[in-house]
Amino acid sequence: MSTTATQSAPAASAAPSSPGATGTALVLGAGPVGQTAALLLAKWGIPVVMLDARPERDPIGSKALCQQRDVLDVWDHVGAGRAIADEGVTWTRAVTLYQGRELYTQGFVDRGRSPFPPFVNIGQNRTEEILDEHIRANPLITEQWGHTVEAIEQDDTSITLVCRLTDGSLTRVTGDYCIAAPGNKGHFVRDMVGMSFEGETFEDQFLICDIRTTLPGWEFERRFYFDPEWNPGRQVLIHPCPDSTYRIDWQVPPNYDLAAEEASGELEARIRKIVGAADYEIVWKSVYRFHARQVDQMVAGRLLMAGDGAHLVAPFGARGLNSGVPDAENAAWKVAFVMKGWADPSLIATYHDERHAAAAENLDVTAETMRFLVPQSDAEKAQRHEILEAAADDPAARAKVNSGRMAEPYWYVDSPLTTPSPSHVFPGRPPKGEDPVPAPGVIAPDLPVRMPSGELARIRSLARHGLLVLVGADLSVADVTAVLAGLRCPTTVLSLAEADPDGSVAAALGASPSEAWVFRPDAHIAGVATTVNGVRDTAYRAICLLP
Ligand SMILES: Cc1cc2nc3c(=O)[nH]c(=O)nc-3n(C[C@H](O)[C@H](O)[C@H](O)COP(=O)(O)OP(=O)(O)OC[C@H]3O[C@@H](n4cnc5c(N)ncnc54)[C@H](O)[C@@H]3O)c2cc1C
């Protein structure tokens, strides 16, 4: 018979395991990925020094605008997600149009019950400010601005960043591991640790203007226009933002010159074609080219590369910051587990396995989008024209229209940390807008579970405190608890029948009473076991402790 039990953790301040280690993690770069890494490391109880070359926070514009619900959920774990979501504009529909006619509207299906909407639009400058508030309030995080990392030294026990200060002097900062998030200009850092950054830079340019105005009816949806009369032959993307502001993103020719267009009054005319006679104010404008690149290795000794420093993708689908934050989460729990002696140090190398594959998936998805958005040959152009012409009436043609596949969490199906299950096989990339079917490697649908105390908790927040096991009625919770007693990390074991009296969690997972579901510290499913020893092997494999 099952009982409910929880096995609690060693204290968060457990001593670091590696002899000679300082017990400090370094974060290089105070962009949103570095900020997230610092907050997550501190949440695990790790003291952090976060360094940035800039003398202070100097937000330059909205940049990453569109944040996906699972990213908001990560920020929620460090206390910032709710404020970011509440301040942003929620949208649940993506509308795609061709020459002014609506082709289709996409919704977003959540297999769980996330407390967050599918997407929230908020400027990166504001997101960074909110994350800063939490960083400043966290006694475990030390910020070091005006520290340009010029050299990196490491040995078997520590890593040292040699930094140039604003007065020209040099200083050295040493820690156990470094999560580096140096952004798209991170080549100095990549060169220092020998990472290549292969890929391509696209010729076409994009003009972004954040415009404060009134566009009634457009406040809660993303609108993507193929070939509108006001940007013939090219596309325009419009996103609602807080404060009656709209992000308008025009595809413009490779030789586009913003200064010349402003001087000639053509920019005013371009904007007027969209806003009509309404008053408007340009809040931010920028022209950019995009890149499709990825480092060959995401781990170099004690340095884990994250965010734009590790990969750059086209912005359609909002897969930039929305993939940098999962990098930060993946790196932070692994560094924390190794520093605390909860996992084998070989766990660090799996950061590369998992996040390199995630970046490759993002490159594949955005490359498909770019082939459709910017066809390179006459044949590709003709084919696209044919698809768009047919799409309004023909569902088969409509399915081929690609205005970007929105960001989604990656599935660590092939990871060395994942234990495959013959009865829960990942069927591959899910249809657009849908969460994947739960299976080993996939992030857990977020659902409430009842704790032995009677309180409700969320699957994901329980998992984010260590390892979580939900045990089906045919297995003994006491036996599972006993077999995991050797783990040093925080571990929660719950009877699924008692935690899920109405069966909604079991239904969302597709769990049977003969199974125990094991969740990793980033809420991804580590595996589904049908024996007590299987649970042990799945949990031990998830943190590289399986011999
Ligand atoms: C126009 C535009 C629109 C975008 N829209 C979206 C969107 O809607 N959704 C989305 O998910 N993403 C979007 N992105 C991408 C998003 O902005 C980036 O993915 C995000 O900024 C990456 O964050 P990061 O922390 O990796 O790097 P950054 O924000 O670039 O931060 C890197 C930091 O590292 C510091 N640094 C670099 N080198 C050193 C050194 N040697 N020593 C010390 N410090 C150093 C820099 O000073 C900087 O502060 C957009 C980007 C652009 C340009």
The ligand as an SDF file (V2000), in Angstrom:
LIG
                    3D

 53 58  0  0  0  0  0  0  0  0999 V2000
   15.8390   44.1130  -32.2250 C   0  0  0  0  0  0  0  0  0  0  0  0
   15.8220   42.8770  -31.3940 C   0  0  0  0  0  0  0  0  0  0  0  0
   14.6200   42.2650  -31.0530 C   0  0  0  0  0  0  0  0  0  0  0  0
   14.5820   41.1120  -30.2820 C   0  0  0  0  0  0  0  0  0  0  0  0
   13.3660   40.5520  -29.9450 N   0  0  0  0  0  0  0  0  0  0  0  0
   13.3340   39.4360  -29.1630 C   0  0  0  0  0  0  0  0  0  0  0  0
   12.0880   38.8840  -28.6840 C   0  0  0  0  0  0  0  0  0  0  0  0
   11.0020   39.4140  -28.9470 O   0  0  0  0  0  0  0  0  0  0  0  0
   12.1250   37.7630  -27.8970 N   0  0  0  0  0  0  0  0  0  0  0  0
   13.3270   37.1590  -27.5760 C   0  0  0  0  0  0  0  0  0  0  0  0
   13.3110   36.1200  -26.8870 O   0  0  0  0  0  0  0  0  0  0  0  0
   14.5220   37.6870  -27.9770 N   0  0  0  0  0  0  0  0  0  0  0  0
   14.5530   38.8080  -28.7520 C   0  0  0  0  0  0  0  0  0  0  0  0
   15.7570   39.3840  -29.1030 N   0  0  0  0  0  0  0  0  0  0  0  0
   17.0140   38.7790  -28.6630 C   0  0  0  0  0  0  0  0  0  0  0  0
   17.4060   39.2470  -27.2600 C   0  0  0  0  0  0  0  0  0  0  0  0
   17.5190   40.6500  -27.2090 O   0  0  0  0  0  0  0  0  0  0  0  0
   18.7090   38.5920  -26.8640 C   0  0  0  0  0  0  0  0  0  0  0  0
   18.5290   37.1840  -27.0200 O   0  0  0  0  0  0  0  0  0  0  0  0
   19.1240   38.9130  -25.4400 C   0  0  0  0  0  0  0  0  0  0  0  0
   19.5030   40.2570  -25.2670 O   0  0  0  0  0  0  0  0  0  0  0  0
   20.3440   38.0820  -25.0810 C   0  0  0  0  0  0  0  0  0  0  0  0
   20.6780   38.3460  -23.7590 O   0  0  0  0  0  0  0  0  0  0  0  0
   22.1270   38.0030  -23.2290 P   0  0  0  0  0  0  0  0  0  0  0  0
   22.0580   38.2180  -21.7530 O   0  0  0  0  0  0  0  0  0  0  0  0
   22.5740   36.6850  -23.7660 O   0  0  0  0  0  0  0  0  0  0  0  0
   23.0990   39.0800  -23.9130 O   0  0  0  0  0  0  0  0  0  0  0  0
   23.1290   40.6760  -23.8080 P   0  0  0  0  0  0  0  0  0  0  0  0
   21.8170   41.2190  -23.4570 O   0  0  0  0  0  0  0  0  0  0  0  0
   23.7660   41.1350  -25.0750 O   0  0  0  0  0  0  0  0  0  0  0  0
   24.1210   40.9560  -22.5910 O   0  0  0  0  0  0  0  0  0  0  0  0
   25.5100   40.6460  -22.6890 C   0  0  0  0  0  0  0  0  0  0  0  0
   26.2470   41.3950  -21.5860 C   0  0  0  0  0  0  0  0  0  0  0  0
   27.5990   40.8980  -21.5240 O   0  0  0  0  0  0  0  0  0  0  0  0
   28.4760   42.0000  -21.3240 C   0  0  0  0  0  0  0  0  0  0  0  0
   29.8000   41.6220  -21.8340 N   0  0  0  0  0  0  0  0  0  0  0  0
   30.1190   41.2370  -23.0980 C   0  0  0  0  0  0  0  0  0  0  0  0
   31.4430   40.9790  -23.1930 N   0  0  0  0  0  0  0  0  0  0  0  0
   31.9770   41.2070  -21.9610 C   0  0  0  0  0  0  0  0  0  0  0  0
   33.2940   41.1210  -21.4180 C   0  0  0  0  0  0  0  0  0  0  0  0
   34.3550   40.7430  -22.1600 N   0  0  0  0  0  0  0  0  0  0  0  0
   33.4650   41.4200  -20.1110 N   0  0  0  0  0  0  0  0  0  0  0  0
   32.4170   41.7940  -19.3180 C   0  0  0  0  0  0  0  0  0  0  0  0
   31.1440   41.9050  -19.7970 N   0  0  0  0  0  0  0  0  0  0  0  0
   30.9240   41.6170  -21.0940 C   0  0  0  0  0  0  0  0  0  0  0  0
   27.8310   43.1330  -22.1200 C   0  0  0  0  0  0  0  0  0  0  0  0
   28.2630   44.3950  -21.6360 O   0  0  0  0  0  0  0  0  0  0  0  0
   26.3430   42.8920  -21.8720 C   0  0  0  0  0  0  0  0  0  0  0  0
   25.8540   43.6090  -20.7750 O   0  0  0  0  0  0  0  0  0  0  0  0
   15.8030   40.5430  -29.8640 C   0  0  0  0  0  0  0  0  0  0  0  0
   17.0310   41.1710  -30.2000 C   0  0  0  0  0  0  0  0  0  0  0  0
   17.0470   42.3190  -30.9570 C   0  0  0  0  0  0  0  0  0  0  0  0
   18.3680   42.9810  -31.3000 C   0  0  0  0  0  0  0  0  0  0  0  0
  1  2  1  0
  2  3  1  0
  2 52  2  0
  3  4  2  0
  4  5  1  0
  4 50  1  0
  5  6  2  0
  6  7  1  0
  6 13  1  0
  7  8  2  0
  7  9  1  0
  9 10  1  0
 10 11  2  0
 10 12  1  0
 12 13  2  0
 13 14  1  0
 14 15  1  0
 14 50  1  0
 15 16  1  0
 16 17  1  0
 16 18  1  0
 18 19  1  0
 18 20  1  0
 20 21  1  0
 20 22  1  0
 22 23  1  0
 23 24  1  0
 24 25  2  0
 24 26  1  0
 24 27  1  0
 27 28  1  0
 28 29  2  0
 28 30  1  0
 28 31  1  0
 31 32  1  0
 32 33  1  0
 33 34  1  0
 33 48  1  0
 34 35  1  0
 35 36  1  0
 35 46  1  0
 36 37  1  0
 36 45  1  0
 37 38  2  0
 38 39  1  0
 39 40  1  0
 39 45  2  0
 40 41  1  0
 40 42  2  0
 42 43  1  0
 43 44  2  0
 44 45  1  0
 46 47  1  0
 46 48  1  0
 48 49  1  0
 50 51  2  0
 51 52  1  0
 52 53  1  0
M  END
$$$$
